[in-house]
């Protein structure tokens, strides 16, 4: 009919184009690269951003992104079914299921240990595993050590896979099950096969993980996650960052190796198995090399895999304390990496959890540097929470105040240098700088008091309560002095409605102690008596927190513990009590950092952490 216009075919295609475009994840659309519609997709995994792979909801969209985790679970189930069918027959005839099982197991184990150039292809193979693996897989592993096939060229990698850790011929049901984290059954130890050699200086080392069973490594990672990222309710404080990181380790060789090194060493230490602990050490240098390569790469340095690995190595140092500078070095590296990444890269996923849950550690590193911190900028107090991934709680509102302490420490140090004649300042300039410092201390101290009134006294579940010390479960009894008479007596301990408030109060006492160390105001200064009470507040919290906190959440009191230690005189009952606590924590939680006294966590000028963070 004349006058009527009908859309042409090209117009229809234009209308449909947005629907086709919506099939890609947001990251791939932004980067203008092809997306395979798996969640997380191949491109996001390859670039180290699996948790940022998100898809927009589009009406009438028929296809949906595939969950990669679900696909891996399906592959595990298929492997179990194949094993069951093979074990039932056992007639000795050629079994196509046996060949397929070997391929699937080889492919599955390769995801955990293959180089980055190879793992991309392997992930694609896993995604097509439900339809059958049609390509021949050539065994080329393991990837490091004398057992690796010579002449491997990663630039020419094709469908490749490593030799399975679990060889056919052993028990197909050799799954490890440790019921007690501090003990291992003899049968379980037999299944943890460690190959020994005579050359302890070679690339393979005296102890190798080459023959360790895959299921054993999974158990070690699970135990490590349970210890350092226990499942707790919100009133205990968030602790899911490392658990979430473990969930994406299959997509990153760097994260996978870091988890294996840390978890094996931790498990070996917890069961006092020196061989197992040493095998974790053998992986540690390789992880450090991989991390160094990632840090010098402009794109990989901002990936979540790099941030996860730095955090895991910090946990490793708390377990092993390889050197006194180990913890300071990793704190320094983590803080610099976080600043390099920017606040916008800590709004979602694992990256957000690592920044927010471990924020007290990052601020501890800033305090040790005794220099103004980027964490005090408004964007770092707001942007990471702007997406609503989590919300700020009582602890984070306290941390917002604490970010201002490093700048005051820097002012104090500069003023002290001027007084000692290291810089030339006139009397007027000196008076102005001293007034500015005192005004800053006065203002921040007042805001700390206001925070205590608003958040602690009005806490919904009630404020801390004083109860009698009983020494339950063999816990040491805290003794203190009467500052008027000098007599030693047993005070009450502090009991809290939940772990979050207990941690927050210890952090509060620590921040107040650090700020008071530079308080020289002629009036209203925080003097020695109040400093002593703040230190006692931390000690009176130990019994509740240590006997209540699951896993290794006790590590959250490491920094406040060192600050309290420096508030007490040497040779007194307070330090004697703290020494007993440090020994107890090292024994129960396998944390060498506590057993070493944590001197590297000191924020005093000239201490290891302070020097490392400058």
C-alpha positions as CSV (number, residue, x, y, z in Angstrom):
1,X,0.0,0.0,0.0
2,X,1.3,3.4,-1.0
3,X,2.3,5.7,1.8
4,X,3.0,2.9,4.3
5,X,6.7,2.2,5.1
6,X,7.9,-1.1,6.2
7,X,11.1,-1.7,8.0
8,X,13.8,-3.1,5.7
9,X,15.9,-6.1,6.6
10,X,18.9,-4.1,7.5
11,X,16.7,-2.1,9.9
12,X,15.6,-5.3,11.6
13,X,19.2,-6.3,12.0
14,X,20.1,-3.0,13.6
15,X,17.3,-3.5,16.1
16,X,18.5,-7.0,17.0
17,X,22.2,-5.9,17.4
18,X,21.9,-4.8,21.0
19,X,20.5,-8.2,22.0
20,X,23.4,-9.9,20.4
21,X,25.8,-7.5,22.1
22,X,24.3,-8.1,25.5
23,X,25.4,-11.7,25.2
24,X,28.9,-10.5,26.1
25,X,29.9,-9.6,29.6
26,X,30.5,-6.0,30.5
27,X,34.3,-6.3,30.6
28,X,34.5,-7.9,27.1
29,X,32.1,-5.2,25.7
30,X,34.3,-2.5,27.2
31,X,37.5,-4.0,25.9
32,X,35.7,-4.8,22.5
33,X,36.9,-8.4,22.5
34,X,35.0,-11.6,21.8
35,X,33.3,-13.2,24.9
36,X,32.6,-16.9,25.1
37,X,29.5,-16.3,27.4
38,X,30.9,-18.4,30.2
39,X,30.8,-16.9,33.7
40,X,33.5,-16.1,34.3
41,X,34.4,-15.9,30.6
42,X,37.8,-16.9,29.1
43,X,38.9,-13.3,28.5
44,X,38.2,-12.2,32.1
45,X,40.1,-15.2,33.4
46,X,43.1,-14.7,31.1
47,X,43.4,-11.1,32.2
48,X,43.1,-11.9,35.9
49,X,39.6,-10.4,36.6
50,X,37.2,-13.5,37.0
51,X,35.1,-11.8,39.7
52,X,34.5,-8.8,37.5
53,X,32.8,-10.9,34.8
54,X,29.2,-9.8,35.0
55,X,26.3,-9.9,32.5
56,X,23.5,-7.4,32.2
57,X,20.0,-8.8,32.5
58,X,18.3,-8.5,29.1
59,X,14.5,-9.2,28.6
60,X,13.7,-12.2,26.4
61,X,17.3,-13.3,26.4
62,X,17.2,-17.0,25.7
63,X,20.8,-17.9,26.4
64,X,22.4,-17.4,29.8
65,X,26.1,-17.4,30.8
66,X,27.4,-20.7,32.0
67,X,28.7,-21.0,35.5
68,X,32.3,-22.1,35.2
69,X,32.2,-23.4,38.8
70,X,29.1,-25.5,38.0
71,X,30.9,-26.9,34.9
72,X,33.9,-27.9,37.0
73,X,31.5,-29.6,39.5
74,X,29.9,-31.5,36.6
75,X,33.4,-32.6,35.4
76,X,34.2,-33.9,38.9
77,X,30.9,-35.8,39.0
78,X,31.7,-37.4,35.6
79,X,35.1,-38.5,36.8
80,X,33.5,-40.1,39.9
81,X,30.9,-41.9,37.7
82,X,33.6,-43.2,35.4
83,X,35.7,-44.5,38.3
84,X,32.7,-46.3,39.7
85,X,31.9,-48.0,36.3
86,X,35.5,-49.1,35.8
87,X,35.8,-50.5,39.3
88,X,32.6,-52.4,38.9
89,X,33.7,-54.2,35.7
90,X,37.4,-55.0,36.4
91,X,37.4,-57.6,33.6
92,X,40.8,-56.7,32.3
93,X,39.4,-55.9,28.8
94,X,40.1,-52.7,26.9
95,X,37.8,-50.1,28.4
96,X,37.1,-46.9,26.6
97,X,36.0,-45.4,29.9
98,X,39.4,-45.9,31.3
99,X,41.0,-43.9,28.5
100,X,38.5,-41.1,28.9
101,X,39.0,-41.1,32.7
102,X,42.7,-40.7,32.3
103,X,42.2,-37.8,29.9
104,X,39.7,-36.1,32.1
105,X,41.8,-36.5,35.3
106,X,44.9,-35.2,33.4
107,X,43.0,-32.2,32.1
108,X,41.5,-31.4,35.4
109,X,44.8,-31.6,37.3
110,X,46.5,-29.4,34.6
111,X,44.2,-26.5,35.4
112,X,45.9,-26.2,38.8
113,X,49.5,-26.5,37.7
114,X,49.9,-25.4,34.1
115,X,51.6,-22.2,33.0
116,X,49.4,-19.2,32.1
117,X,50.0,-19.8,28.4
118,X,48.6,-23.3,28.6
119,X,45.8,-22.9,31.2
120,X,43.8,-20.7,28.8
121,X,43.5,-23.6,26.4
122,X,42.8,-26.1,29.2
123,X,39.9,-24.0,30.5
124,X,38.4,-24.1,27.0
125,X,38.8,-27.9,27.0
126,X,37.0,-28.2,30.3
127,X,34.1,-26.2,29.0
128,X,33.8,-28.6,26.1
129,X,34.4,-31.7,28.3
130,X,30.7,-32.5,28.5
131,X,30.7,-33.1,24.8
132,X,33.8,-35.2,24.8
133,X,37.5,-34.4,24.5
134,X,38.2,-35.1,20.8
135,X,41.8,-33.9,20.7
136,X,44.8,-36.0,21.8
137,X,46.4,-34.7,24.9
138,X,50.2,-34.8,25.1
139,X,51.8,-35.2,28.5
140,X,54.3,-32.5,29.1
141,X,54.5,-31.9,32.9
142,X,55.1,-31.2,35.7
143,X,56.0,-27.6,35.0
144,X,59.0,-27.1,37.3
145,X,61.8,-29.4,38.4
146,X,63.9,-32.2,36.9
147,X,60.8,-34.2,36.0
148,X,59.7,-31.7,33.4
149,X,60.2,-32.8,29.8
150,X,63.1,-31.0,28.3
151,X,62.6,-28.7,25.3
152,X,59.0,-27.5,26.2
153,X,58.2,-24.3,24.4
154,X,55.3,-22.5,26.0
155,X,55.0,-20.2,22.9
156,X,54.1,-23.2,20.8
157,X,51.6,-24.7,23.4
158,X,48.8,-26.7,21.9
159,X,46.3,-29.1,23.5
160,X,48.6,-30.1,26.4
161,X,48.2,-31.5,29.8
162,X,50.4,-32.5,32.7
163,X,50.9,-36.0,34.1
164,X,48.2,-36.6,36.7
165,X,49.4,-36.4,40.3
166,X,47.1,-39.4,41.0
167,X,48.3,-42.3,38.9
168,X,46.1,-45.2,37.8
169,X,46.8,-48.4,39.8
170,X,46.4,-46.7,43.2
171,X,43.2,-46.8,45.1
172,X,40.6,-44.8,43.1
173,X,38.9,-43.8,46.3
174,X,42.0,-42.4,48.1
175,X,40.3,-39.2,49.3
176,X,41.9,-37.7,52.4
177,X,39.7,-37.0,55.4
178,X,41.3,-35.4,58.4
179,X,38.8,-35.1,61.3
180,X,41.2,-33.5,63.7
181,X,43.2,-30.5,62.4
182,X,46.1,-31.3,64.7
183,X,46.4,-35.0,64.0
184,X,46.8,-37.2,61.0
185,X,45.9,-40.9,60.8
186,X,48.6,-43.3,59.7
187,X,46.6,-44.3,56.6
188,X,46.2,-40.6,55.6
189,X,50.0,-40.1,56.0
190,X,50.6,-43.0,53.7
191,X,48.4,-41.4,51.0
192,X,50.4,-38.1,51.2
193,X,53.1,-39.4,49.0
194,X,56.3,-37.2,49.0
195,X,59.2,-38.0,46.8
196,X,62.6,-37.6,48.3
197,X,65.9,-36.9,46.7
198,X,69.5,-36.5,47.8
199,X,70.1,-33.1,46.2
200,X,68.7,-30.4,48.4
201,X,70.1,-27.5,46.4
202,X,68.8,-28.4,43.0
203,X,65.7,-27.1,41.3
204,X,63.7,-30.1,42.4
205,X,64.9,-30.0,46.0
206,X,65.0,-32.7,48.7
207,X,61.2,-32.8,48.8
208,X,58.9,-32.4,45.9
209,X,55.2,-32.0,45.4
210,X,55.3,-33.8,42.1
211,X,53.9,-37.0,43.5
212,X,51.5,-35.5,45.9
213,X,47.9,-36.5,45.3
214,X,45.5,-33.9,44.0
215,X,42.9,-34.6,46.7
216,X,45.5,-34.0,49.4
217,X,46.2,-30.5,48.1
218,X,42.5,-29.8,48.1
219,X,42.3,-30.8,51.7
220,X,45.2,-28.6,52.6
221,X,43.6,-25.6,51.0
222,X,40.3,-26.4,52.7
223,X,42.0,-26.5,56.1
224,X,43.9,-23.3,55.4
225,X,40.7,-21.5,54.4
226,X,38.9,-22.8,57.4
227,X,41.6,-21.4,59.6
228,X,42.2,-18.0,58.0
229,X,38.7,-17.4,56.6
230,X,36.3,-19.2,58.9
231,X,32.6,-19.0,58.2
232,X,31.2,-16.6,60.8
233,X,28.1,-14.4,61.2
234,X,28.2,-10.7,60.7
235,X,28.4,-10.0,64.4
236,X,31.8,-11.7,64.5
237,X,33.2,-9.6,61.7
238,X,33.5,-10.5,58.0
239,X,36.1,-13.2,57.2
240,X,35.2,-14.5,53.8
241,X,37.9,-12.9,51.6
242,X,40.4,-15.8,51.4
243,X,37.5,-18.3,51.1
244,X,36.2,-16.3,48.1
245,X,39.7,-16.2,46.7
246,X,40.1,-20.0,47.0
247,X,36.9,-20.3,44.9
248,X,38.6,-18.7,41.9
249,X,42.1,-20.3,42.2
250,X,41.4,-22.8,39.4
251,X,41.3,-19.9,37.0
252,X,44.7,-18.5,37.9
253,X,48.0,-20.5,38.1
254,X,49.4,-17.7,40.3
255,X,46.6,-18.0,42.9
256,X,46.7,-21.8,42.6
257,X,50.4,-22.0,43.3
258,X,50.2,-19.5,46.2
259,X,47.4,-21.4,47.8
260,X,49.2,-24.6,47.5
261,X,52.5,-23.3,49.0
262,X,50.8,-21.5,51.9
263,X,48.3,-24.3,52.7
264,X,50.7,-27.2,52.5
265,X,53.2,-25.3,54.7
266,X,50.5,-24.4,57.2
267,X,49.1,-27.9,57.4
268,X,52.6,-29.4,57.8
269,X,53.3,-27.0,60.7
270,X,49.9,-27.6,62.3
271,X,50.5,-31.4,62.4
272,X,54.2,-31.0,63.1
273,X,55.1,-32.9,59.8
274,X,58.5,-31.3,58.8
275,X,58.5,-33.0,55.4
276,X,55.1,-31.6,54.5
277,X,56.0,-28.2,55.9
278,X,59.2,-28.2,53.8
279,X,57.3,-29.2,50.7
280,X,55.3,-25.9,51.0
281,X,58.6,-24.1,51.3
282,X,59.7,-25.6,48.0
283,X,56.9,-23.8,46.2
284,X,57.4,-20.5,47.9
285,X,60.3,-19.2,45.7
286,X,58.4,-20.0,42.6
287,X,55.4,-18.1,43.8
288,X,57.6,-15.1,44.6
289,X,59.1,-15.2,41.1
290,X,55.6,-15.4,39.5
291,X,54.5,-12.5,41.7
292,X,57.5,-10.4,40.7
293,X,56.7,-11.0,37.1
294,X,53.1,-9.9,37.6
295,X,54.0,-6.8,39.5
296,X,56.2,-5.4,36.7
297,X,53.4,-6.0,34.1
298,X,51.2,-2.9,33.8
299,X,48.0,-4.9,33.4
300,X,48.7,-7.9,35.6
301,X,49.8,-5.7,38.5
302,X,46.2,-4.5,38.8
303,X,44.6,-8.0,38.6
304,X,42.9,-9.6,41.5
305,X,45.2,-12.5,41.2
306,X,48.2,-10.3,42.2
307,X,46.3,-8.8,45.1
308,X,45.3,-12.3,46.3
309,X,48.8,-13.6,46.1
310,X,50.3,-10.7,48.0
311,X,47.7,-11.3,50.8
312,X,48.4,-15.0,50.8
313,X,52.1,-14.5,51.2
314,X,51.4,-12.2,54.1
315,X,49.5,-15.1,55.7
316,X,52.4,-17.4,54.9
317,X,54.8,-15.1,56.8
318,X,52.4,-15.1,59.8
319,X,52.7,-18.9,59.8
320,X,56.4,-19.4,59.1
321,X,58.0,-16.0,60.0
322,X,60.8,-16.8,57.5
323,X,62.7,-13.6,58.4
324,X,62.0,-10.7,60.7
325,X,61.5,-8.5,57.6
326,X,59.1,-10.9,55.9
327,X,55.8,-9.4,57.4
328,X,57.0,-5.8,57.0
329,X,58.0,-6.4,53.3
330,X,54.6,-7.9,52.4
331,X,52.7,-5.3,54.3
332,X,54.6,-2.6,52.4
333,X,54.0,-4.4,49.1
334,X,50.3,-4.8,49.8
335,X,49.8,-1.2,50.7
336,X,51.6,0.1,47.6
337,X,49.7,-2.3,45.4
338,X,46.4,-1.2,46.8
339,X,47.3,2.4,46.1
340,X,48.5,1.5,42.6
341,X,45.2,-0.2,41.9
342,X,43.1,2.8,43.0
343,X,39.8,2.8,45.0
344,X,37.6,2.0,42.0
345,X,39.3,-1.5,41.8
346,X,38.1,-2.4,45.3
347,X,34.4,-2.1,44.8
348,X,33.4,-5.6,43.9
349,X,34.2,-9.3,44.5
350,X,37.3,-10.7,46.0
351,X,39.1,-7.3,45.7
352,X,36.5,-5.5,47.7
353,X,36.6,-8.2,50.4
354,X,40.4,-8.2,50.6
355,X,40.5,-4.4,51.0
356,X,37.7,-4.1,53.5
357,X,38.2,-7.2,55.7
358,X,42.0,-6.6,56.0
359,X,41.7,-2.8,56.2
360,X,43.2,-2.8,59.8
361,X,46.3,-4.5,58.4
362,X,46.7,-1.9,55.7
363,X,46.2,1.0,58.1
364,X,48.7,-0.7,60.4
365,X,51.2,-0.5,57.6
366,X,50.4,3.1,57.1
367,X,50.9,3.8,60.8
368,X,54.3,2.1,60.6
369,X,55.4,4.4,57.8
370,X,54.8,7.5,59.9
371,X,54.0,9.4,56.8
372,X,50.6,10.8,55.5
373,X,48.6,8.0,54.0
374,X,46.5,7.9,50.8
375,X,44.0,5.9,52.9
376,X,43.0,9.2,54.6
377,X,41.7,10.6,51.3
378,X,38.0,10.8,51.1
379,X,37.8,8.6,48.0
380,X,39.4,5.8,49.9
381,X,36.8,6.1,52.6
382,X,33.8,6.1,50.3
383,X,34.4,4.6,46.8
384,X,35.1,1.0,47.8
385,X,31.7,0.9,49.5
386,X,29.8,2.9,46.9
387,X,28.5,-0.2,45.0
388,X,26.9,-1.6,48.1
389,X,28.9,-4.8,48.1
390,X,29.2,-4.5,51.9
391,X,28.3,-1.7,54.3
392,X,30.5,0.0,56.9
393,X,30.2,-1.2,60.5
394,X,31.5,0.0,63.8
395,X,35.0,-1.1,63.0
396,X,35.2,0.8,59.7
397,X,33.9,4.0,61.2
398,X,36.8,3.8,63.7
399,X,39.3,3.0,60.9
400,X,38.1,6.2,59.1
401,X,39.5,8.2,62.1
402,X,42.6,6.1,62.4
403,X,43.7,6.9,58.8
404,X,44.5,10.4,60.1
405,X,47.0,9.3,62.7
406,X,50.0,8.7,60.3
407,X,50.0,12.3,59.2
408,X,50.1,13.5,62.9
409,X,53.0,11.1,63.5
410,X,54.9,12.6,60.5
411,X,54.2,16.1,61.9
412,X,55.6,15.0,65.3
413,X,58.7,13.5,63.8
414,X,59.4,16.6,61.7
415,X,58.9,18.8,64.8
416,X,61.2,16.6,66.8
417,X,64.0,16.9,64.2
418,X,63.7,20.7,64.2
419,X,64.0,20.7,68.0
420,X,67.1,18.6,67.7
421,X,68.7,21.0,65.3
422,X,68.4,18.8,62.2
423,X,66.5,21.5,60.4
424,X,66.5,25.3,60.7
425,X,63.3,26.9,61.9
426,X,62.7,30.2,63.5
427,X,61.0,30.6,66.9
428,X,57.8,31.8,65.2
429,X,57.7,28.8,62.8
430,X,58.5,26.4,65.6
431,X,55.6,27.7,67.6
432,X,53.2,27.5,64.7
433,X,54.2,23.9,63.9
434,X,53.8,22.9,67.5
435,X,50.4,24.6,67.8
436,X,49.3,22.8,64.6
437,X,50.4,19.4,66.0
438,X,48.6,20.0,69.3
439,X,45.5,21.2,67.6
440,X,45.5,18.1,65.4
441,X,45.9,15.8,68.4
442,X,43.2,17.6,70.3
443,X,40.7,17.4,67.4
444,X,41.4,13.7,66.7
445,X,41.3,12.7,70.4
446,X,37.9,14.4,70.7
447,X,36.6,12.5,67.7
448,X,37.8,9.2,69.2
449,X,35.9,10.0,72.3
450,X,32.8,10.9,70.3
451,X,33.1,7.7,68.3
452,X,33.2,5.7,71.6
453,X,30.1,7.5,72.9
454,X,28.2,7.0,69.6
455,X,29.1,3.5,68.8
456,X,30.2,1.6,71.9
457,X,28.0,3.0,74.6
458,X,25.0,2.8,72.3
459,X,26.0,-0.6,70.8
460,X,22.7,-2.5,70.0
461,X,23.9,-5.7,71.7
462,X,25.2,-3.9,74.7
463,X,28.6,-2.6,75.8
464,X,31.5,-4.7,77.2
465,X,31.0,-6.2,80.6
466,X,33.4,-6.9,83.4
467,X,33.5,-10.5,84.7
468,X,35.8,-12.5,86.9
469,X,38.9,-14.2,85.5
470,X,38.6,-18.0,86.1
471,X,41.5,-19.4,84.0
472,X,39.1,-21.6,82.0
473,X,40.6,-24.0,79.5
474,X,44.1,-23.3,81.0
475,X,44.1,-19.7,79.9
476,X,46.7,-17.5,81.7
477,X,45.5,-15.1,84.5
478,X,46.1,-11.5,83.8
479,X,47.7,-9.5,86.7
480,X,48.2,-5.8,86.8
481,X,49.4,-3.2,89.2
482,X,47.6,-0.6,91.3
483,X,49.2,2.6,90.0
484,X,48.7,4.3,93.4
485,X,50.2,1.6,95.7
486,X,52.2,-0.5,93.3
487,X,50.5,-3.7,94.5
488,X,49.9,-6.5,92.0
489,X,46.3,-7.9,91.8
490,X,44.0,-9.8,89.5
491,X,41.5,-7.5,87.7
492,X,38.3,-8.5,86.0
493,X,38.4,-9.5,82.3
494,X,36.2,-8.0,79.6
495,X,33.4,-9.9,78.1
496,X,31.7,-8.8,74.8
497,X,28.4,-9.5,73.1
498,X,30.3,-10.6,70.0
499,X,33.7,-10.9,68.4
500,X,33.3,-7.8,66.2
501,X,33.0,-5.5,69.2
502,X,35.9,-7.2,70.9
503,X,38.2,-6.7,67.9
504,X,37.1,-3.2,67.5
505,X,37.8,-2.2,71.1
506,X,41.3,-3.7,70.9
507,X,42.0,-1.8,67.7
508,X,40.6,1.4,69.4
509,X,42.9,0.9,72.4
510,X,45.9,0.5,70.0
511,X,45.1,3.6,68.0
512,X,44.7,5.7,71.1
513,X,48.0,4.4,72.4
514,X,49.8,5.3,69.2
515,X,48.3,8.7,69.2
516,X,49.2,9.3,72.8
517,X,52.8,8.5,72.1
518,X,53.2,11.9,70.5
519,X,50.8,13.8,72.9
520,X,52.9,16.5,74.6
521,X,50.1,19.0,75.1
522,X,50.4,21.0,78.3
523,X,46.7,20.3,79.1
524,X,44.4,17.4,78.6
525,X,47.3,15.2,77.4
526,X,46.9,11.4,77.5
527,X,49.6,10.6,80.1
528,X,51.1,7.4,81.4
529,X,48.2,6.3,83.7
530,X,45.7,6.5,80.8
531,X,48.1,4.7,78.5
532,X,48.5,1.9,81.0
533,X,44.7,1.5,81.2
534,X,44.5,1.3,77.4
535,X,47.1,-1.4,77.3
536,X,45.3,-3.3,80.1
537,X,42.1,-3.1,78.1
538,X,43.7,-5.1,75.3
539,X,45.0,-7.7,77.8
540,X,41.7,-8.0,79.5
541,X,40.1,-8.8,76.1
542,X,42.4,-11.8,75.3
543,X,40.6,-14.5,77.1
544,X,37.2,-13.7,75.5
545,X,38.6,-13.3,72.0
546,X,41.1,-16.2,71.9
547,X,38.7,-18.7,73.4
548,X,35.8,-17.6,71.2
549,X,37.3,-16.7,67.8
550,X,37.2,-19.6,65.2
551,X,40.3,-20.5,63.2
552,X,43.1,-18.0,63.0
553,X,40.9,-14.9,63.5
554,X,43.2,-14.3,66.5
555,X,45.6,-12.8,63.9
556,X,43.4,-9.8,64.0
557,X,44.7,-8.9,67.4
558,X,48.4,-9.2,66.4
559,X,48.9,-5.5,65.8
560,X,47.1,-4.4,69.0
561,X,49.1,-6.9,70.9
562,X,52.4,-5.5,69.9
563,X,51.2,-1.9,70.6
564,X,50.1,-3.0,74.1
565,X,53.4,-4.8,74.7
566,X,55.2,-1.4,74.3
567,X,52.9,0.3,76.7
568,X,54.2,-1.9,79.6
569,X,57.5,-1.8,81.4
570,X,59.9,-4.7,81.0
571,X,60.0,-7.2,83.8
572,X,56.5,-6.5,85.0
573,X,53.5,-8.9,85.4
574,X,51.8,-7.5,82.4
575,X,54.5,-8.6,80.0
576,X,54.9,-12.0,81.8
577,X,51.2,-12.6,81.0
578,X,51.5,-11.5,77.4
579,X,54.5,-13.9,76.9
580,X,52.3,-16.7,78.1
581,X,49.5,-15.6,75.7
582,X,52.0,-15.4,72.7
583,X,53.3,-18.9,73.5
584,X,49.7,-20.3,73.8
585,X,48.6,-18.8,70.4
586,X,51.7,-20.1,68.6
587,X,51.0,-23.6,70.0
588,X,47.3,-23.7,69.3
589,X,47.2,-21.9,66.0
590,X,50.6,-22.7,64.5
591,X,51.5,-19.0,64.1
592,X,55.3,-18.4,64.3
593,X,54.7,-14.7,64.2
594,X,53.2,-14.8,67.7
595,X,55.9,-17.0,69.0
596,X,58.5,-14.5,67.8
597,X,57.0,-11.7,69.9
598,X,56.0,-9.7,66.8
599,X,58.7,-7.1,67.2
600,X,58.4,-6.4,63.4
601,X,54.9,-5.0,64.0
602,X,56.1,-2.1,66.2
603,X,55.2,1.4,65.0
604,X,58.0,3.0,66.9
605,X,60.4,4.9,64.8
606,X,63.4,2.9,63.7
607,X,61.7,-0.5,64.1
608,X,61.7,-3.2,61.3
609,X,58.2,-2.4,60.1
610,X,58.8,1.3,60.2
611,X,62.0,1.0,58.1
612,X,60.4,-1.4,55.6
613,X,57.4,0.8,55.0
614,X,59.4,4.0,54.2
